[in-house]
Amino acid sequence: MAAPQAVSQNPAAPSFNRAPTLDQVTLRQIVMPTLSGQALRLRISNRFGTQVLRLGGVTVAASARGAAVQRDTLRAVTFNGRDGVSIAAGQAVLSDAVAVPVVAGKAMTISFWVPERVVPTTWHKIASQVNFIAAQGHFSKDVSGTPFQQRFTAYLWLDGLDVELGPSVHGAALVTIGDSITDGMRSTLNANRSWPNDLARRLRASGLPHWAVLNAGISGNRLLHDSPCYGPSLLQRFSPDALRQPGVRAIIVLAGINDINFGFVPPHPGLDCDVPHVKVTPAQLIAGYEDLIARAHARGVAIYGGTITPANLPPRREAIRQAVNAWMRRSGAFDGVIDFDAALKDPAHPDRLLPRFDSGDHVHPSDAGYAAMAAAVPMQFFRLAPSARSTSPSPP
């Protein structure tokens, strides 16, 4: 999955906060499935749209090199039997099933023909993947990739890819939800090196191949407060982005570092992504986690907490991080705790990332750091995760 975000419409937004304007062009976007199967469905979202989104044709195929696809896997995608689809503002659609082999860890390419001029208002800003736009024209069935000369590194409207398993295979979904550290910021482009990517590979290697790993990270996201750039708080988006995902059985939450930091960033004119500048307390963050836990348990979903990772914080902010992590470790409130802090910290300077795990900004892990995070996740969580807890059947 790619958690939907609103594209900022603030006139002061810099170019990297704006989606490309599209006018009778074809998009080609590349995704990495984490389950294998013989059919798939696409989820396309106009959640933050202000007008109807019309797609004139959609295809899917196994990826080749760059924007090229494997000819024998190219399939048209239909919606209630029709080639095109119109999606109302605020809505999403699920395609018909497409019979095409899907292999976990092997990239798939999805093409959208956009027959009208449109300025996208729903995207996922950081894809860590080069995607493509063709020159004007309908190229969704092109195999060579030659028309796709423009590049961008976001996902437009693509919400997810659902894999259909065989009738005797029981799959389950793990949702990883959080901020840029879950989103994979500063991991190597086109390499699928976020910690959820690494965790998916580890699950397959550990004999747990029927767990899908869905990445619901959004860079800049906060647990408690909305942002004009980074979208609704994790509390606000927890139901659509985690609890309502198909097949969800478990959730890993890693959030709080932006809540701790943004309150100390001075306000500034123009587009201020850190609004509101609220200084949070450990008690407020803990109350937020407890809200998530109660809602997950009400749906019969296991929920695991990730300790907040080192970020070279000033003492006042570091004290908040340490207090929250101490609560996570001792409270027993989560179904289990993943000690990302312990996995990444420099033993000589526990408030900092180990140098080889630091991407260079002292907040986001390197590829090696993301791999260490995935290695810190106990596999027994997924051998023992319940199919249902004793719960209320009503949704949160």
BELCOR-V612469 format. One record per residue. RES is the residue in one letter. PHI is phi in radians with two decimals (NA if undefined). PSI is psi in whole degrees, -180 to 180 (none if undefined). Layout:
# BELCOR-V612469
res=[RES | RES]
phi=[PHI | PHI]
psi=[PSI | PSI]
This chain:
# BELCOR-V612469
res=[M | A | A | P | Q | A | V | S | Q | N | P | A | A | P | S | F | N | R | A | P | T | L | D | Q | V | T | L | R | Q | I | V | M | P | T | L | S | G | Q | A | L | R | L | R | I | S | N | R | F | G | T | Q | V | L | R | L | G | G | V | T | V | A | A | S | A | R | G | A | A | V | Q | R | D | T | L | R | A | V | T | F | N | G | R | D | G | V | S | I | A | A | G | Q | A | V | L | S | D | A | V | A | V | P | V | V | A | G | K | A | M | T | I | S | F | W | V | P | E | R | V | V | P | T | T | W | H | K | I | A | S | Q | V | N | F | I | A | A | Q | G | H | F | S | K | D | V | S | G | T | P | F | Q | Q | R | F | T | A | Y | L | W | L | D | G | L | D | V | E | L | G | P | S | V | H | G | A | A | L | V | T | I | G | D | S | I | T | D | G | M | R | S | T | L | N | A | N | R | S | W | P | N | D | L | A | R | R | L | R | A | S | G | L | P | H | W | A | V | L | N | A | G | I | S | G | N | R | L | L | H | D | S | P | C | Y | G | P | S | L | L | Q | R | F | S | P | D | A | L | R | Q | P | G | V | R | A | I | I | V | L | A | G | I | N | D | I | N | F | G | F | V | P | P | H | P | G | L | D | C | D | V | P | H | V | K | V | T | P | A | Q | L | I | A | G | Y | E | D | L | I | A | R | A | H | A | R | G | V | A | I | Y | G | G | T | I | T | P | A | N | L | P | P | R | R | E | A | I | R | Q | A | V | N | A | W | M | R | R | S | G | A | F | D | G | V | I | D | F | D | A | A | L | K | D | P | A | H | P | D | R | L | L | P | R | F | D | S | G | D | H | V | H | P | S | D | A | G | Y | A | A | M | A | A | A | V | P | M | Q | F | F | R | L | A | P | S | A | R | S | T | S | P | S | P | P]
phi=[NA | -2.35 | -1.07 | -1.16 | -2.31 | -1.44 | -1.40 | -1.05 | -1.80 | -1.13 | -1.07 | -1.51 | -1.12 | -1.22 | -1.03 | -1.28 | -1.79 | -2.10 | -1.47 | -1.18 | -1.27 | -2.03 | -2.53 | 0.98 | -2.20 | -2.02 | -1.61 | -2.35 | -2.15 | -1.99 | -2.26 | -2.06 | -1.21 | -1.99 | -2.24 | -1.80 | -3.01 | -1.93 | -2.74 | -2.55 | -2.30 | -1.79 | -1.95 | -2.17 | -2.05 | -2.07 | -0.97 | -1.85 | -1.25 | -1.96 | -2.64 | -1.11 | -1.73 | -1.99 | -2.00 | -1.47 | -2.97 | -2.34 | -2.32 | -2.44 | -2.81 | -1.21 | -1.26 | -1.95 | -1.79 | 1.08 | -1.58 | -1.33 | -2.28 | -1.42 | -0.96 | -1.31 | -1.85 | -1.19 | -2.34 | -1.33 | -1.88 | -2.01 | -2.31 | 0.92 | 1.46 | -1.79 | -1.28 | -1.73 | -2.65 | -2.05 | -2.09 | -1.15 | -0.99 | 1.47 | -1.99 | -2.43 | -2.28 | -2.04 | -1.29 | -1.13 | -1.18 | -2.02 | -1.38 | -2.69 | -1.12 | -2.10 | -2.08 | -0.97 | 1.46 | -2.02 | -1.16 | -2.05 | -1.99 | -2.06 | -2.05 | -2.07 | -1.59 | -1.87 | -1.43 | -2.20 | -1.38 | -2.61 | -1.83 | -1.04 | -2.07 | -2.18 | -2.69 | -2.08 | -1.15 | -1.94 | -1.62 | 0.91 | -2.60 | -1.35 | -1.99 | -2.39 | -2.23 | -1.54 | -1.10 | -0.94 | 2.36 | -1.66 | -2.15 | -1.12 | -1.76 | -1.17 | -1.73 | -1.24 | 1.44 | -1.03 | -1.19 | -1.61 | -1.73 | -1.53 | -2.13 | -2.64 | -2.20 | -2.19 | -1.94 | -1.83 | 1.16 | -1.35 | -1.67 | -3.14 | -2.23 | -1.72 | -1.77 | -1.60 | -1.61 | -1.14 | -1.11 | -1.74 | -1.84 | -1.87 | -1.65 | -2.63 | -2.02 | -1.86 | -1.76 | -1.80 | -2.20 | 3.00 | -1.92 | -1.14 | -1.22 | -1.40 | -1.10 | 1.63 | -0.98 | 1.26 | -1.34 | -1.18 | -1.04 | 1.16 | -1.90 | 0.93 | -2.03 | -1.18 | -1.16 | -1.11 | -1.04 | -1.11 | -1.15 | -1.04 | -1.13 | -1.17 | -1.08 | -1.11 | -1.20 | -1.65 | 1.39 | -2.18 | -1.35 | -1.71 | -1.62 | -1.44 | -1.93 | -1.86 | -1.60 | -1.86 | -1.29 | -2.32 | -1.07 | 1.52 | -1.14 | -2.00 | -1.19 | -1.83 | -2.25 | -1.29 | -2.46 | -1.17 | -1.93 | -1.85 | 1.48 | -1.05 | -1.02 | -1.07 | -1.03 | -1.26 | -1.70 | -1.06 | -1.17 | -1.17 | -1.55 | -2.23 | -1.16 | -1.70 | -1.20 | -1.10 | 1.33 | -1.14 | -2.13 | -2.64 | -2.36 | -1.97 | -1.89 | -2.34 | -2.72 | 2.38 | -1.14 | -1.27 | -1.04 | -1.18 | -1.42 | -1.15 | -1.15 | -1.74 | -1.47 | -1.10 | -1.05 | -2.56 | -1.24 | 1.42 | -1.40 | -1.79 | -1.22 | -1.62 | -1.17 | -1.41 | -1.50 | -1.83 | -1.47 | -1.67 | -1.90 | -0.97 | -1.08 | -1.20 | -1.11 | -1.08 | -1.08 | -1.11 | -1.07 | -1.11 | -1.10 | -1.06 | -1.05 | -1.09 | -1.21 | -1.12 | -1.14 | -1.14 | -1.77 | 1.30 | -1.98 | -1.27 | -2.35 | -2.02 | -1.74 | -1.79 | -1.12 | -1.26 | -1.40 | -1.06 | -2.54 | 0.97 | -1.43 | -1.09 | -0.94 | -1.09 | -1.27 | -1.07 | -1.10 | -1.16 | -1.03 | -1.12 | -1.14 | -1.16 | -1.10 | -1.09 | -1.07 | -1.00 | -1.20 | -1.84 | -1.34 | 1.28 | -1.24 | -1.36 | -1.21 | -3.08 | -2.14 | -1.89 | -1.55 | -1.09 | -1.02 | -1.11 | -1.21 | -1.91 | -1.29 | -1.45 | -0.97 | -1.36 | -2.48 | -1.10 | -1.54 | -2.20 | -1.22 | -0.99 | -0.87 | -1.29 | -1.70 | -1.74 | -1.25 | 2.19 | -1.78 | 1.22 | -2.18 | -1.61 | -1.18 | -1.34 | -0.97 | -1.13 | -1.16 | -1.09 | -1.10 | -1.14 | -1.12 | -1.07 | -1.19 | -1.42 | -1.42 | -1.17 | -1.17 | -1.15 | -0.99 | -1.72 | -1.41 | -1.92 | -1.00 | -1.26 | -1.35 | -2.81 | -1.87 | -1.28 | -2.50 | -1.37 | -1.36 | -1.39 | -1.24 | -1.25]
psi=[163 | 111 | 125 | 143 | 155 | 137 | 128 | 132 | 6 | 128 | -18 | -1 | 132 | 168 | -34 | -8 | 14 | 139 | 153 | 139 | 135 | 138 | 97 | 51 | 171 | 129 | 147 | 116 | 140 | 130 | 160 | 103 | 152 | 6 | 155 | 148 | -176 | 2 | 162 | 164 | 147 | 142 | 125 | 130 | 135 | 38 | -41 | 20 | 154 | -3 | 170 | 136 | 124 | 126 | 127 | -19 | 142 | 137 | 164 | 148 | 160 | 137 | 150 | -125 | 135 | -127 | 1 | 156 | 164 | 118 | -43 | -5 | -4 | 126 | 143 | 144 | 129 | 162 | 109 | 39 | -4 | 150 | -39 | 174 | 144 | 129 | 119 | 155 | 133 | 1 | 171 | 160 | 155 | 129 | 169 | 161 | 139 | 120 | 100 | 137 | 136 | 129 | 123 | 131 | 3 | 125 | 145 | 147 | 129 | 129 | 135 | 126 | 119 | 100 | -3 | 168 | 129 | 142 | 108 | 139 | -2 | 125 | 176 | 115 | -43 | 105 | -19 | 29 | 134 | 124 | 177 | 150 | 132 | 165 | 169 | 135 | 166 | 107 | 24 | -24 | 9 | 138 | -35 | -31 | -3 | -39 | -13 | 82 | -24 | 142 | 151 | 164 | 39 | 174 | 129 | 118 | -16 | 115 | -37 | 169 | 117 | 131 | 131 | 123 | 167 | 163 | -24 | 5 | 129 | 108 | 168 | 155 | 135 | 123 | 126 | 118 | 138 | -145 | -147 | -27 | -31 | -35 | -23 | 21 | 137 | 9 | 166 | 130 | 137 | 12 | -9 | 60 | 19 | 163 | -34 | -37 | -48 | -37 | -40 | -43 | -39 | -38 | -43 | -42 | -21 | 11 | 25 | 59 | -8 | 13 | 118 | 141 | 115 | 121 | 108 | 27 | 143 | 121 | 133 | -8 | 145 | 155 | -44 | -26 | 145 | 166 | 144 | -16 | -36 | 6 | -172 | 150 | 162 | -36 | -41 | -37 | 3 | -41 | -57 | -36 | -16 | -63 | -28 | 8 | 143 | 130 | 12 | 129 | -21 | 152 | 138 | 126 | 126 | 100 | 155 | -25 | -36 | -35 | -42 | -41 | -41 | -29 | -18 | -1 | 127 | 140 | 153 | 158 | 168 | -148 | 107 | 99 | -17 | 3 | 138 | 145 | 76 | 126 | 118 | 159 | 161 | -40 | -37 | -43 | -43 | -41 | -38 | -45 | -41 | -35 | -46 | -44 | -47 | -41 | -39 | -46 | -32 | -22 | 5 | 29 | 131 | 142 | 128 | 139 | 137 | 128 | 148 | 131 | 158 | 145 | 21 | 47 | 152 | 159 | -43 | -42 | -37 | -35 | -36 | -46 | -46 | -39 | -41 | -45 | -39 | -41 | -45 | -45 | -32 | -18 | -32 | 13 | -41 | 161 | -17 | 162 | 136 | 116 | 74 | -34 | -50 | -34 | -28 | -18 | 154 | 116 | -30 | -22 | 82 | -13 | 4 | 157 | 144 | 133 | -41 | -12 | 3 | 124 | -14 | -16 | 2 | 10 | -50 | 135 | 157 | 177 | -41 | -37 | -43 | -39 | -39 | -35 | -47 | -38 | -21 | -9 | 120 | 126 | -23 | -21 | -34 | -14 | -25 | -6 | 130 | 149 | -23 | 146 | 169 | 111 | 167 | 139 | -9 | 141 | 156 | none]
